Amino acid sequence: MTYVRTFLPWIVYAVIPSGSWKWGALAALVVALVLVATQVRAGRGADAMIIEIGSSAFFAVLTVIAFADPHSGLHPYSAALANGTLALISLVSLAVRRPFTLGIAKQTTPREYWDLPAFVRVNTIITSVWAASFVVAAVVLTVVAAVAHGNVAATVAVQIAALVIPIVFTQRYVSHVQARAQRA
């Protein structure tokens, strides 16, 4: 499950209790840096680590803020900021026509498919679904933080949905595309 590994820092941050946000940010930063280092040693290019690199930058900044001011006004909005950051990374990757899922997909797809317009289009669609999920989650989590005062159950449910929905979509859509290609 490449996507679970890709989003592991975000999962780590999400499962550590909110009251320990500085330790959650630090743990997520360490996980993100280990993922990047492991992938660099494995010879993967930056295009396969767009989320991991973005995660490292986000959690480095969040860790500094959390340790410098544990009672920062950003704390209640950190889950929304996390999803907003993922949305931004996803949208920028689409804007520069390098969908973040493209590098991930190349790890399990034969090289002869990489430059095909259909392969790029499939990854553009998949990345778009991820981006939409993160945008919706960021908005909902902002509302939860402001109106429901960071209701833990709602926050966790939204964060889980923001990852599970695009993971399920990705798996089903790829299976659909592959089945259609085999029939053709």
C-alpha contacts under 8 A as a table, 3 or more apart, distances in Angstrom:
res1	aa1	res2	aa2	distance
1	M	4	V	5.55
1	M	5	R	6.72
2	T	5	R	5.23
2	T	6	T	6.12
2	T	104	I	7.41
3	Y	6	T	4.84
3	Y	7	F	6.13
3	Y	167	I	7.20
4	V	7	F	5.27
4	V	8	L	5.81
5	R	8	L	4.99
6	T	9	P	7.73
6	T	35	L	7.91
6	T	49	M	7.93
6	T	51	I	6.72
6	T	52	E	6.28
7	F	10	W	5.39
7	F	11	I	6.31
7	F	51	I	7.58
7	F	52	E	7.64
8	L	11	I	4.93
8	L	12	V	6.04
8	L	28	A	7.86
8	L	31	V	7.26
8	L	32	A	7.63
9	P	12	V	5.06
9	P	13	Y	6.19
9	P	27	A	7.69
9	P	28	A	4.35
9	P	29	L	6.84
9	P	31	V	5.49
9	P	32	A	5.45
9	P	55	S	7.12
10	W	13	Y	5.06
10	W	14	A	6.05
10	W	28	A	6.54
10	W	55	S	7.73
10	W	82	A	7.72
11	I	14	A	5.00
11	I	15	V	6.22
12	V	15	V	5.44
12	V	16	I	6.44
12	V	24	G	6.97
12	V	27	A	7.08
12	V	28	A	5.73
13	Y	16	I	5.58
13	Y	21	W	7.76
13	Y	24	G	4.84
13	Y	25	A	6.01
13	Y	27	A	7.16
13	Y	28	A	5.48
14	A	17	P	7.63
14	A	24	G	7.79
14	A	79	A	7.60
14	A	156	V	7.22
14	A	159	Q	7.40
16	I	20	S	6.79
16	I	21	W	7.25
16	I	23	W	7.98
16	I	24	G	5.47
17	P	20	S	5.58
17	P	21	W	6.88
17	P	24	G	7.65
18	S	21	W	5.10
18	S	24	G	8.00
20	S	23	W	5.43
20	S	24	G	6.12
21	W	24	G	4.79
21	W	25	A	5.95
21	W	66	A	6.87
21	W	70	P	7.95
21	W	75	H	7.52
22	K	25	A	5.13
22	K	26	L	6.19
22	K	62	L	7.91
22	K	63	T	5.89
22	K	66	A	4.74
22	K	67	F	5.78
22	K	70	P	6.88
23	W	26	L	4.97
23	W	27	A	5.95
23	W	63	T	7.93
24	G	27	A	5.10
24	G	28	A	6.04
25	A	28	A	5.10
25	A	29	L	6.07
25	A	59	F	5.69
25	A	60	A	7.81
25	A	62	L	6.23
25	A	63	T	5.10
25	A	66	A	7.58
26	L	29	L	5.00
26	L	30	V	6.21
26	L	59	F	7.08
26	L	60	A	7.68
26	L	63	T	5.53
27	A	30	V	5.16
27	A	31	V	6.23
28	A	31	V	5.07
28	A	32	A	6.04
28	A	59	F	6.50
29	L	32	A	5.05
29	L	33	L	6.11
29	L	55	S	7.44
29	L	56	S	5.65
29	L	59	F	4.98
29	L	60	A	6.06
29	L	63	T	7.61
30	V	33	L	5.18
30	V	34	V	6.10
31	V	34	V	5.11
31	V	35	L	6.14
32	A	35	L	5.12
32	A	36	V	6.29
32	A	52	E	5.86
32	A	53	I	7.54
32	A	55	S	6.14
32	A	56	S	5.24
33	L	36	V	5.11
33	L	37	A	6.08
33	L	52	E	7.81
33	L	56	S	6.02
34	V	37	A	5.08
34	V	38	T	5.93
35	L	38	T	5.14
35	L	39	Q	6.11
35	L	52	E	6.91
36	V	39	Q	5.19
36	V	40	V	6.05
36	V	49	M	6.96
36	V	52	E	6.19
36	V	53	I	6.83
37	A	40	V	5.10
37	A	41	R	6.16
38	T	41	R	5.20
38	T	42	A	6.24
39	Q	42	A	4.85
39	Q	43	G	6.35
39	Q	44	R	5.44
39	Q	49	M	7.75
40	V	43	G	5.10
40	V	44	R	5.44
40	V	45	G	7.08
41	R	44	R	7.55
44	R	48	A	6.34
44	R	49	M	7.70
45	G	48	A	5.65
45	G	49	M	6.97
46	A	49	M	4.99
46	A	50	I	6.23
46	A	53	I	7.99
47	D	50	I	5.68
47	D	98	R	7.83
47	D	100	F	6.99
47	D	102	L	7.58
47	D	103	G	4.90
47	D	104	I	7.91
48	A	100	F	7.27
48	A	101	T	7.77
48	A	102	L	7.40
48	A	103	G	3.85
48	A	104	I	5.08
48	A	106	K	7.87
48	A	107	Q	7.86
49	M	52	E	5.03
49	M	53	I	5.93
49	M	100	F	7.98
49	M	103	G	7.28
49	M	104	I	7.75
50	I	53	I	5.33
50	I	54	G	6.13
50	I	89	I	7.72
50	I	100	F	5.95
51	I	54	G	5.04
51	I	55	S	5.84
51	I	86	L	7.51
51	I	89	I	7.05
51	I	100	F	7.08
52	E	55	S	4.90
52	E	56	S	6.16
53	I	56	S	5.12
53	I	57	A	6.43
54	G	57	A	5.17
54	G	58	F	6.13
54	G	86	L	7.92
54	G	89	I	6.88
55	S	58	F	5.11
55	S	59	F	5.98
56	S	59	F	5.36
56	S	60	A	5.96
57	A	60	A	5.16
57	A	61	V	6.38
58	F	61	V	5.36
58	F	62	L	6.10
58	F	82	A	7.74
58	F	85	T	7.39
59	F	62	L	4.82
59	F	63	T	5.73
60	A	63	T	5.21
60	A	64	V	6.37
61	V	64	V	5.26
61	V	65	I	6.30
62	L	65	I	5.09
62	L	66	A	5.92
63	T	66	A	5.07
63	T	67	F	6.08
64	V	67	F	5.40
64	V	68	A	5.90
65	I	68	A	5.11
65	I	69	D	5.85
65	I	70	P	7.43
65	I	72	S	7.53
66	A	69	D	5.38
66	A	70	P	4.79
66	A	71	H	7.71
66	A	72	S	7.12
66	A	75	H	7.63
67	F	70	P	5.63
69	D	72	S	5.22
70	P	75	H	7.73
71	H	75	H	6.91
72	S	75	H	5.60
73	G	76	P	6.70
73	G	77	Y	7.78
74	L	77	Y	5.25
74	L	78	S	6.01
75	H	78	S	5.16
76	P	79	A	7.56
76	P	145	A	5.81
76	P	149	H	7.69
76	P	150	G	6.25
77	Y	80	A	5.22
77	Y	81	L	6.07
77	Y	141	L	7.46
77	Y	142	T	6.26
77	Y	145	A	5.98
78	S	81	L	4.88
78	S	82	A	6.00
79	A	82	A	5.03
79	A	83	N	6.38
79	A	138	A	7.51
79	A	141	L	6.60
79	A	155	T	7.57
79	A	159	Q	7.79
80	A	83	N	5.26
80	A	84	G	5.98
80	A	137	A	7.04
80	A	138	A	4.37
80	A	139	V	6.97
80	A	140	V	7.77
80	A	141	L	4.91
80	A	142	T	5.39
81	L	84	G	4.83
81	L	85	T	5.96
81	L	138	A	6.72
82	A	85	T	5.12
82	A	86	L	6.34
82	A	138	A	7.63
83	N	86	L	4.99
83	N	87	A	6.05
83	N	134	F	5.12
83	N	135	V	6.89
83	N	137	A	6.27
83	N	138	A	4.98
84	G	87	A	4.94
84	G	88	L	6.09
84	G	134	F	6.42
84	G	135	V	6.22
84	G	137	A	7.96
84	G	138	A	5.16
85	T	88	L	5.00
85	T	89	I	6.16
86	L	89	I	5.09
86	L	90	S	6.08
86	L	131	A	7.38
86	L	134	F	6.25
87	A	90	S	5.08
87	A	91	L	5.98
87	A	130	W	7.71
87	A	131	A	4.89
87	A	132	A	7.31
87	A	133	S	7.91
87	A	134	F	4.90
87	A	135	V	5.49
88	L	91	L	5.09
88	L	92	V	5.95
88	L	131	A	7.76
89	I	92	V	5.29
89	I	93	S	6.15
90	S	93	S	5.17
90	S	94	L	6.36
90	S	99	P	7.02
90	S	100	F	6.41
90	S	127	T	6.51
90	S	128	S	7.50
90	S	130	W	7.20
90	S	131	A	5.27
91	L	94	L	5.03
91	L	95	A	6.10
91	L	128	S	7.61
91	L	131	A	6.16
92	V	95	A	4.86
92	V	96	V	6.19
93	S	96	V	5.40
93	S	97	R	6.15
93	S	98	R	5.03
93	S	99	P	4.75
93	S	100	F	5.75
94	L	97	R	4.84
94	L	98	R	5.80
94	L	99	P	4.87
94	L	100	F	7.65
94	L	124	T	6.83
94	L	127	T	7.37
94	L	128	S	7.54
95	A	98	R	7.62
96	V	99	P	7.89
98	R	102	L	6.86
99	P	102	L	5.49
99	P	103	G	7.87
99	P	123	N	6.31
99	P	124	T	5.61
99	P	127	T	5.83
100	F	103	G	6.16
100	F	104	I	7.19
100	F	127	T	6.49
101	T	104	I	5.04
101	T	105	A	5.95
101	T	123	N	5.72
101	T	124	T	7.78
101	T	126	I	7.07
101	T	127	T	5.90
102	L	105	A	5.09
102	L	106	K	6.16
102	L	120	V	6.93
102	L	123	N	5.56
102	L	124	T	7.93
103	G	106	K	5.18
103	G	107	Q	6.88
104	I	107	Q	5.57
104	I	108	T	7.71
105	A	108	T	5.72
105	A	109	T	6.10
105	A	123	N	7.82
106	K	109	T	4.95
106	K	110	P	7.22
106	K	111	R	7.24
106	K	114	W	6.69
109	T	113	Y	6.99
109	T	114	W	7.48
110	P	113	Y	5.99
110	P	114	W	7.31
111	R	114	W	5.37
112	E	115	D	7.21
112	E	116	L	7.95
113	Y	116	L	5.42
113	Y	119	F	6.49
114	W	119	F	6.33
114	W	120	V	7.39
115	D	119	F	7.06
115	D	120	V	7.10
116	L	119	F	5.34
116	L	120	V	6.55
117	P	120	V	5.16
117	P	121	R	5.97
118	A	121	R	4.93
118	A	122	V	6.07
119	F	122	V	5.24
119	F	123	N	6.39
120	V	123	N	5.17
120	V	124	T	6.07
121	R	124	T	4.91
121	R	125	I	6.23
122	V	125	I	5.22
122	V	126	I	6.23
122	V	174	V	7.94
123	N	126	I	4.92
123	N	127	T	5.90
124	T	127	T	5.18
124	T	128	S	6.00
125	I	128	S	5.02
125	I	129	V	6.36
126	I	129	V	5.23
126	I	130	W	6.44
126	I	166	P	7.80
126	I	169	F	7.80
126	I	170	T	6.09
127	T	130	W	5.00
127	T	131	A	6.07
128	S	131	A	4.98
128	S	132	A	6.09
129	V	132	A	5.10
129	V	133	S	6.14
129	V	166	P	6.22
129	V	169	F	7.94
130	W	133	S	5.11
130	W	134	F	6.27
130	W	166	P	5.44
131	A	134	F	5.16
131	A	135	V	6.15
132	A	135	V	5.09
132	A	136	V	6.13
133	S	136	V	5.29
133	S	137	A	6.07
133	S	162	A	5.37
133	S	163	L	7.75
133	S	165	I	7.59
133	S	166	P	6.92
134	F	137	A	4.99
134	F	138	A	5.98
134	F	162	A	6.07
135	V	138	A	5.14
135	V	139	V	6.29
136	V	139	V	5.23
136	V	140	V	6.11
137	A	140	V	5.09
137	A	141	L	5.82
137	A	158	V	6.18
137	A	159	Q	6.91
137	A	162	A	5.99
138	A	141	L	5.17
138	A	142	T	6.07
139	V	142	T	5.15
139	V	143	V	6.40
140	V	143	V	5.13
140	V	144	V	6.14
140	V	158	V	7.56
141	L	144	V	4.84
141	L	145	A	6.00
141	L	150	G	7.94
141	L	155	T	6.36
141	L	158	V	7.16
142	T	145	A	5.14
142	T	146	A	6.14
143	V	146	A	5.10
143	V	147	V	5.64
143	V	148	A	7.29
144	V	147	V	5.42
144	V	148	A	4.79
144	V	149	H	6.29
144	V	150	G	5.42
144	V	151	N	6.54
144	V	154	A	7.20
144	V	155	T	7.00
145	A	148	A	5.82
145	A	149	H	4.73
145	A	150	G	4.04
145	A	151	N	7.18
146	A	149	H	5.51
146	A	150	G	7.12
147	V	150	G	7.82
148	A	151	N	5.52
150	G	154	A	7.78
150	G	155	T	6.62
151	N	154	A	5.46
151	N	155	T	6.07
152	V	155	T	5.04
152	V	156	V	6.04
153	A	156	V	5.27
153	A	157	A	6.07
154	A	157	A	5.08
154	A	158	V	6.10
155	T	158	V	5.29
155	T	159	Q	6.19
156	V	159	Q	5.13
156	V	160	I	6.10
157	A	160	I	5.22
157	A	161	A	6.11
158	V	161	A	5.09
158	V	162	A	6.01
159	Q	162	A	5.06
159	Q	163	L	6.66
160	I	163	L	5.44
160	I	164	V	5.96
161	A	164	V	5.04
161	A	165	I	5.61
162	A	165	I	6.06
162	A	166	P	7.04
163	L	166	P	5.84
163	L	167	I	6.20
164	V	167	I	5.06
164	V	168	V	6.04
165	I	168	V	5.32
165	I	169	F	6.11
166	P	169	F	4.84
166	P	170	T	5.84
167	I	170	T	5.10
167	I	171	Q	6.28
168	V	171	Q	5.24
168	V	172	R	6.15
169	F	172	R	5.22
169	F	173	Y	5.76
170	T	173	Y	5.21
170	T	174	V	5.96
171	Q	174	V	5.38
171	Q	175	S	6.19
172	R	175	S	5.10
172	R	176	H	6.07
173	Y	176	H	4.96
173	Y	177	V	6.12
174	V	177	V	5.11
174	V	178	Q	6.06
175	S	178	Q	5.14
175	S	179	A	6.06
176	H	179	A	5.18
176	H	180	R	6.12
177	V	180	R	5.09
177	V	181	A	6.12
178	Q	181	A	5.04
178	Q	182	Q	6.20
179	A	182	Q	5.12
179	A	183	R	6.32
180	R	183	R	5.19
180	R	184	A	6.35
181	A	184	A	5.14
